[in-house]
Amino acid sequence: MSIINKFIRGCAIVIARRIRCRFNKPDEEWNHFDPIKDIPNGVCLTGFYSNYPTVKMMQDIFSFMDEHQLKPLTGAVYDFENIREACIALDEGKVNGKILNRKGKDTGNKQPNGYSKTIEKGMSAVRYFSRNISRGKASKAEQIKRLKEEIDTADAIVIGAGAGLSTSAGFIYTGERFEKYFFDFAAKYHFSDMYSGGFYVLESPPEEMWAYWSRYIWVNRYMPIPNDTYDRLYDLVKDKDYFVITTNVDHCFQRSGFDKKRLFYTQGDYGLLQSSNPRGASAHKTYENEEIMRKMILAQGFEIGENNELIIPEGREISMTIPTELIPYCPDDGEPMTMNLRSDDKFVEDEGWHQAAERYSEFLRRHKNVKILFLEAAVGMNTPGIIKFQFWKIVNQWPDATYACLNYGEAYAPDEIIDRSICINGDIREILMKL
């Protein structure tokens, strides 16, 4: 297949998916989509590639734009304070693109920014590699067998976990879980997943916003983990010298038995609150939220079972608000509280965060010259600088290191380390069941 045909075919797939998502049409309606016939004259197609954006690739794009005097069109621009309107516009098809968080005003919070240092280390790894990536030549069964051998013989294992691991564990933000616990908010605001809903209620009265977020936090942080994915991963490494770095915020590792001292949650925790305007004593502090979330849940009319299961009593009307007296305020600065989730430069990296970051760095320092496996579990390209790029760089520099990438549809490695890489395409839980 020629490059042009590949490009046209790829565009056809993207366009079909975009139209299908916007109008909720099934796949079979697009089986006969023909980009040559169905794309109007005068419409220009652009490609988007995010799986390995090297500096050279970006330079080539800008050079091409300069050479042909191309001027990209800028659509609607929203400040972070208006993110709710941005989400609504996206859902209604009024704008296309991604939501970007422009840097906010200086809050005067001078706490050390360990996250920026982490990103810088990860992004610096890009320069070590060409743009070529490979998926490995061995069969899936052979790769699984090799991974099992690497786990058994490794002196140390570093697990890097992304959102796909929790998805495999049953934390689905759409479908049955969403419809069961957020039916009333979905009916009012017309969104179809938990994640989007979190933006819709940001400008709602705090009584309604916290009603939504208390449910969100409870079902994704305190309710039982839907299946045994994390348990299976723990069983593989519990007798090894391991460490975990993750961008997940659902606390599943610790709830599944992983040692708290061997975990580094880079992006926060659903189980913590922080000041919405951290300063002074609150600049470095987070606050446990289980007790206040429980009160909010019960105030809406839910019941909580023995295993923290959220129960909707038969015949009882569920409220979409909490009592005003339950709205949380920071005990140190009096400001309204918010979730300890990284979304802007007000995210609090508390003492525990920095201690975990140091323990992770120390673990790497102590195991530099041993046989070590970097096991990447369902890490996408949302924030590749935190885990993926760093793993690539370390494996490239450490001769006794092996890289394993378990991913549904995106299991690959740079050519420079492919001989010491294991790439397994598939659902994480299904792979773990075969190890």
C-alpha positions as CSV (number, residue, x, y, z in Angstrom):
1,M,0.0,0.0,0.0
2,S,1.4,3.4,-1.0
3,I,2.0,6.2,1.5
4,I,-0.8,8.2,-0.1
5,N,-3.3,5.3,0.2
6,K,-2.3,4.7,3.8
7,F,-2.8,8.3,4.5
8,I,-6.3,8.4,2.8
9,R,-7.3,5.2,4.6
10,G,-6.2,6.5,7.9
11,C,-8.1,9.7,7.4
12,A,-11.2,7.7,6.4
13,I,-11.0,5.8,9.7
14,V,-10.5,9.0,11.7
15,I,-13.4,10.8,10.0
16,A,-15.7,7.8,10.3
17,R,-14.9,7.5,14.0
18,R,-15.4,11.2,14.6
19,I,-18.8,11.2,12.8
20,R,-19.8,8.1,14.6
21,C,-18.9,9.5,18.0
22,R,-20.7,12.8,17.3
23,F,-23.9,11.3,16.0
24,N,-23.8,8.0,18.0
25,K,-24.1,5.9,14.8
26,P,-23.0,2.2,14.8
27,D,-19.9,1.0,13.1
28,E,-21.7,-0.8,10.3
29,E,-23.1,2.4,8.9
30,W,-19.5,3.4,8.0
31,N,-18.4,0.2,6.4
32,H,-18.7,1.7,2.9
33,F,-17.3,5.1,3.7
34,D,-15.2,6.3,0.7
35,P,-13.0,9.3,1.4
36,I,-12.6,10.1,-2.3
37,K,-16.4,10.2,-2.9
38,D,-17.7,11.4,0.5
39,I,-15.2,14.2,1.4
40,P,-16.4,17.5,-0.3
41,N,-14.2,19.4,-2.7
42,G,-12.2,22.1,-1.1
43,V,-11.9,20.3,2.2
44,C,-8.3,19.8,3.4
45,L,-7.3,16.9,5.5
46,T,-4.7,17.1,8.2
47,G,-2.9,14.3,9.9
48,F,-2.4,14.0,13.7
49,Y,0.3,11.8,15.2
50,S,1.0,11.6,18.9
51,N,2.6,8.3,19.5
52,Y,6.2,9.5,19.3
53,P,6.6,13.3,18.6
54,T,10.4,13.9,18.2
55,V,11.9,17.3,18.0
56,K,12.8,16.6,14.3
57,M,9.3,15.6,13.5
58,M,7.9,18.9,15.0
59,Q,10.6,20.9,13.1
60,D,9.6,19.2,9.9
61,I,5.9,20.1,10.4
62,F,6.7,23.8,11.0
63,S,9.1,23.9,8.1
64,F,6.4,22.4,5.8
65,M,3.9,25.1,7.1
66,D,6.4,27.9,6.4
67,E,7.4,26.5,3.0
68,H,3.7,26.4,1.8
69,Q,2.6,29.5,3.8
70,L,0.0,27.5,5.7
71,K,-1.8,29.3,8.5
72,P,-3.6,27.1,10.9
73,L,-7.0,28.3,12.0
74,T,-7.6,29.0,15.7
75,G,-11.0,28.1,17.0
76,A,-12.7,29.0,20.2
77,V,-10.3,29.7,23.2
78,Y,-11.5,29.3,26.8
79,D,-9.8,30.1,30.0
80,F,-9.6,27.3,32.6
81,E,-12.3,29.1,34.6
82,N,-14.7,28.5,31.7
83,I,-13.8,24.9,31.2
84,R,-17.5,23.9,31.7
85,E,-18.5,25.9,28.7
86,A,-15.6,24.4,26.7
87,C,-16.9,20.8,27.5
88,I,-20.4,21.7,26.6
89,A,-19.3,23.2,23.3
90,L,-17.3,20.1,22.5
91,D,-20.2,17.8,23.3
92,E,-22.6,19.8,21.2
93,G,-20.2,19.7,18.2
94,K,-19.7,23.5,18.1
95,V,-15.9,23.2,18.3
96,N,-13.3,20.6,17.5
97,G,-10.0,20.0,19.2
98,K,-8.6,19.4,22.7
99,I,-9.1,21.3,25.9
100,L,-5.8,22.8,27.0
101,N,-5.2,24.3,30.4
102,R,-3.4,27.7,30.0
103,K,-1.1,28.5,32.9
104,G,-3.0,30.4,35.5
105,K,-1.9,33.4,37.6
106,D,0.9,33.1,40.1
107,T,-0.6,32.0,43.4
108,G,2.5,32.7,45.4
109,N,2.8,29.1,46.3
110,K,6.6,28.5,46.2
111,Q,6.5,24.8,47.1
112,P,9.1,22.7,45.2
113,N,7.7,21.5,41.9
114,G,8.8,17.8,41.7
115,Y,6.3,17.1,38.9
116,S,8.0,19.6,36.6
117,K,11.3,18.0,37.3
118,T,9.8,14.6,36.6
119,I,8.4,15.8,33.2
120,E,11.7,17.4,32.3
121,K,13.6,14.1,32.9
122,G,11.1,12.2,30.8
123,M,11.0,14.6,27.9
124,S,14.8,14.8,27.8
125,A,14.8,11.1,27.0
126,V,13.3,11.8,23.5
127,R,16.6,13.0,22.2
128,Y,18.2,9.6,22.7
129,F,16.0,7.9,20.1
130,S,15.2,8.0,16.4
131,R,11.5,8.2,15.3
132,N,11.4,4.4,14.5
133,I,9.4,2.1,16.8
134,S,8.8,-1.6,16.6
135,R,6.3,-4.0,18.1
136,G,8.6,-7.0,18.2
137,K,8.7,-10.1,15.9
138,A,7.9,-12.9,18.4
139,S,4.4,-14.3,18.8
140,K,2.2,-13.2,21.7
141,A,2.7,-16.6,23.4
142,E,6.4,-16.3,23.0
143,Q,6.4,-12.8,24.5
144,I,4.3,-13.9,27.4
145,K,6.7,-16.8,28.1
146,R,9.7,-14.4,27.9
147,L,8.0,-11.9,30.3
148,K,7.4,-14.7,32.9
149,E,11.0,-15.6,32.7
150,E,12.1,-12.0,33.1
151,I,9.8,-11.6,36.2
152,D,11.2,-14.8,37.7
153,T,14.9,-13.9,37.2
154,A,14.8,-10.1,37.8
155,D,16.6,-8.8,40.8
156,A,14.2,-5.8,40.9
157,I,11.0,-4.7,39.1
158,V,9.7,-1.2,38.5
159,I,6.0,-1.1,37.5
160,G,4.8,1.9,35.7
161,A,1.0,2.0,35.6
162,G,-1.4,4.1,33.5
163,A,-5.2,4.5,33.3
164,G,-5.7,1.3,31.2
165,L,-4.8,-0.8,34.2
166,S,-7.7,0.5,36.2
167,T,-9.9,0.2,33.1
168,S,-9.0,-3.5,32.9
169,A,-9.8,-3.7,36.6
170,G,-13.4,-2.6,35.9
171,F,-13.2,1.1,36.5
172,I,-15.3,2.0,33.5
173,Y,-16.6,5.6,33.5
174,T,-19.5,4.9,31.1
175,G,-22.2,2.3,30.9
176,E,-23.7,0.5,33.9
177,R,-21.7,2.1,36.7
178,F,-22.3,5.6,35.3
179,E,-26.0,5.0,34.6
180,K,-26.6,3.5,38.1
181,Y,-25.0,6.2,40.2
182,F,-25.3,9.4,38.0
183,F,-28.6,8.9,36.2
184,D,-30.0,12.2,37.6
185,F,-27.0,14.3,36.7
186,A,-26.9,12.8,33.2
187,A,-30.6,13.6,32.7
188,K,-30.1,17.2,33.7
189,Y,-26.8,18.0,31.9
190,H,-26.9,15.4,29.1
191,F,-23.4,14.0,29.4
192,S,-22.6,10.3,29.1
193,D,-19.6,9.6,31.3
194,M,-18.4,10.4,34.8
195,Y,-15.3,12.2,33.6
196,S,-17.1,14.8,31.4
197,G,-19.7,15.3,34.2
198,G,-17.0,16.5,36.6
199,F,-16.5,19.5,34.3
200,Y,-20.2,20.2,33.9
201,V,-20.8,20.8,37.6
202,L,-17.7,22.9,38.3
203,E,-19.8,26.1,38.1
204,S,-22.9,24.6,39.8
205,P,-23.7,25.7,43.3
206,P,-21.3,24.0,45.7
207,E,-24.1,21.9,47.2
208,E,-24.7,20.3,43.8
209,M,-21.0,20.1,42.8
210,W,-20.1,18.2,45.9
211,A,-23.1,15.9,45.5
212,Y,-21.7,14.9,42.2
213,W,-18.1,14.7,43.3
214,S,-18.8,12.8,46.5
215,R,-20.4,10.0,44.4
216,Y,-17.6,10.1,41.9
217,I,-15.0,9.8,44.6
218,W,-16.9,7.1,46.5
219,V,-17.5,4.7,43.6
220,N,-13.9,5.1,42.3
221,R,-12.0,5.2,45.5
222,Y,-13.9,3.6,48.4
223,M,-16.2,1.0,46.7
224,P,-14.7,-2.5,46.1
225,I,-12.4,-2.9,43.1
226,P,-14.6,-4.6,40.4
227,N,-12.2,-7.5,39.6
228,D,-8.9,-9.1,40.5
229,T,-6.5,-7.3,38.0
230,Y,-4.5,-5.6,40.7
231,D,-4.5,-8.7,42.9
232,R,-3.0,-10.7,40.0
233,L,-0.3,-8.1,39.4
234,Y,0.5,-8.1,43.2
235,D,0.8,-11.9,43.2
236,L,3.5,-11.6,40.5
237,V,5.7,-9.2,42.3
238,K,5.0,-9.5,46.1
239,D,8.1,-11.6,46.7
240,K,10.3,-9.5,44.5
241,D,12.1,-6.2,45.2
242,Y,9.6,-3.9,43.5
243,F,8.5,-0.3,43.2
244,V,5.4,1.3,41.5
245,I,5.1,4.7,39.8
246,T,1.6,5.5,38.6
247,T,-0.5,8.3,37.2
248,N,-3.7,6.6,38.5
249,V,-5.5,8.3,41.4
250,D,-7.8,5.5,42.5
251,H,-5.5,4.0,45.2
252,C,-6.0,0.5,43.8
253,F,-2.4,-0.5,44.4
254,Q,-2.5,0.1,48.2
255,R,-6.0,-1.4,48.4
256,S,-4.7,-4.6,46.7
257,G,-1.8,-5.1,49.2
258,F,1.1,-3.3,47.6
259,D,3.4,-1.7,50.2
260,K,2.7,2.0,50.7
261,K,6.4,2.7,50.9
262,R,6.9,1.3,47.5
263,L,4.3,3.5,45.7
264,F,4.6,6.9,44.0
265,Y,1.2,8.4,42.9
266,T,2.3,11.3,40.8
267,Q,-1.1,12.9,40.0
268,G,-2.9,12.9,43.4
269,D,-5.5,10.7,45.1
270,Y,-9.3,10.6,45.1
271,G,-9.1,10.1,48.8
272,L,-7.5,13.5,49.5
273,L,-8.7,17.1,49.5
274,Q,-6.7,20.3,49.4
275,S,-7.2,24.0,49.6
276,S,-8.5,25.5,46.4
277,N,-6.1,28.4,47.0
278,P,-3.2,26.8,48.9
279,R,-0.9,29.2,50.7
280,G,0.9,29.4,54.0
281,A,0.2,26.3,56.1
282,S,-2.1,24.8,53.5
283,A,0.5,25.1,50.7
284,H,2.0,21.7,51.5
285,K,-0.9,19.9,53.1
286,T,-3.6,17.5,52.0
287,Y,-6.6,16.2,54.0
288,E,-8.2,12.7,54.2
289,N,-11.8,12.9,52.9
290,E,-13.5,9.5,53.6
291,E,-15.5,10.8,56.6
292,I,-16.8,13.9,54.9
293,M,-17.5,12.0,51.6
294,R,-19.5,9.4,53.6
295,K,-21.6,12.2,55.2
296,M,-22.3,13.7,51.8
297,I,-23.3,10.3,50.3
298,L,-25.7,9.5,53.1
299,A,-27.2,13.1,53.0
300,Q,-28.2,12.4,49.4
301,G,-30.3,9.4,50.4
302,F,-27.9,6.6,49.5
303,E,-27.0,3.8,51.9
304,I,-23.5,2.3,52.3
305,G,-23.1,-1.4,52.5
306,E,-20.6,-3.4,54.6
307,N,-18.0,-3.3,51.8
308,N,-18.6,0.4,51.1
309,E,-21.0,-0.6,48.3
310,L,-23.2,2.3,47.3
311,I,-26.9,1.3,47.7
312,I,-30.0,3.1,46.3
313,P,-32.9,2.2,48.6
314,E,-36.0,1.1,46.8
315,G,-38.5,3.8,46.5
316,R,-36.3,6.5,47.9
317,E,-35.6,9.7,45.9
318,I,-32.0,10.6,45.6
319,S,-31.0,14.2,46.1
320,M,-28.7,16.1,43.7
321,T,-27.5,18.4,46.5
322,I,-25.8,18.1,49.9
323,P,-26.6,20.3,53.0
324,T,-24.8,23.6,52.9
325,E,-23.1,22.7,56.3
326,L,-21.3,19.8,54.6
327,I,-19.4,22.0,52.1
328,P,-15.8,21.5,53.0
329,Y,-13.5,24.5,53.8
330,C,-9.8,24.3,54.5
331,P,-9.1,24.3,58.3
332,D,-5.8,26.1,57.7
333,D,-6.7,29.0,55.4
334,G,-10.5,29.0,55.3
335,E,-10.7,28.6,51.5
336,P,-13.2,26.2,49.8
337,M,-11.6,22.8,49.4
338,T,-11.1,20.9,46.2
339,M,-9.9,17.4,45.1
340,N,-6.2,16.7,45.3
341,L,-6.0,16.0,41.6
342,R,-3.4,17.5,39.3
343,S,-5.2,19.9,37.0
344,D,-3.3,23.2,37.3
345,D,-0.4,24.8,39.1
346,K,-2.4,24.9,42.4
347,F,-2.0,21.1,42.8
348,V,-0.5,20.4,46.2
349,E,2.5,18.1,46.4
350,D,2.5,17.4,50.1
351,E,5.2,15.9,52.2
352,G,4.1,12.4,51.4
353,W,4.3,13.1,47.7
354,H,7.9,14.3,48.0
355,Q,8.9,11.4,50.2
356,A,7.5,9.0,47.7
357,A,9.3,10.7,44.9
358,E,12.6,10.5,46.8
359,R,12.0,6.8,47.6
360,Y,11.5,6.1,43.9
361,S,14.7,8.0,42.9
362,E,16.6,6.1,45.6
363,F,15.2,2.7,44.4
364,L,16.5,3.5,40.9
365,R,19.9,4.5,42.3
366,R,20.3,1.3,44.3
367,H,19.4,-1.0,41.4
368,K,21.3,0.6,38.6
369,N,23.7,-2.2,38.2
370,V,21.4,-5.2,38.7
371,K,19.1,-7.2,36.5
372,I,16.0,-5.0,36.5
373,L,12.7,-5.2,34.7
374,F,10.7,-2.0,33.8
375,L,7.2,-3.3,33.5
376,E,4.9,-0.7,31.8
377,A,1.2,-1.5,32.3
378,A,-1.3,0.3,30.1
379,V,0.4,3.6,29.9
380,G,-0.8,5.8,27.0
381,M,0.4,9.0,25.4
382,N,-1.4,11.5,27.7
383,T,1.6,12.1,29.9
384,P,4.4,9.9,28.4
385,G,7.1,11.9,30.0
386,I,6.3,10.6,33.5
387,I,6.6,6.9,32.8
388,K,7.1,5.7,29.2
389,F,9.8,8.0,28.0
390,Q,11.7,7.6,31.3
391,F,11.6,3.9,31.1
392,W,12.9,4.0,27.5
393,K,15.8,6.2,28.5
394,I,16.8,4.1,31.5
395,V,16.7,0.8,29.6
396,N,18.7,2.4,26.8
397,Q,21.4,3.4,29.3
398,W,21.4,0.4,31.7
399,P,22.8,-2.8,29.9
400,D,21.1,-5.2,32.4
401,A,17.6,-3.6,32.1
402,T,14.6,-5.0,30.2
403,Y,11.6,-3.1,29.1
404,A,8.1,-4.7,29.0
405,C,5.1,-2.9,27.4
406,L,1.7,-4.4,28.1
407,N,-0.9,-2.3,26.2
408,Y,-4.1,-2.8,24.3
409,G,-3.2,-1.6,20.8
410,E,-0.1,0.4,21.6
411,A,2.5,-2.1,22.6
412,Y,5.8,-0.9,21.1
413,A,9.3,0.2,21.8
414,P,12.0,2.3,20.1
415,D,14.3,0.4,17.7
416,E,17.2,1.3,19.9
417,I,16.0,-1.0,22.7
418,I,13.7,-3.4,20.9
419,D,16.1,-6.3,21.5
420,R,15.7,-5.8,25.2
421,S,12.0,-5.2,25.0
422,I,8.9,-7.3,25.4
423,C,5.8,-5.9,23.7
424,I,2.5,-7.6,24.3
425,N,-0.7,-6.3,22.8
426,G,-3.9,-7.1,24.7
427,D,-6.0,-6.5,27.7
428,I,-3.9,-6.3,30.8
429,R,-6.0,-8.7,32.9
430,E,-6.0,-11.3,30.2
431,I,-2.2,-11.1,29.9
432,L,-1.8,-11.4,33.7
433,M,-4.0,-14.5,33.8
434,K,-1.5,-16.2,31.4
435,L,1.6,-15.4,33.5
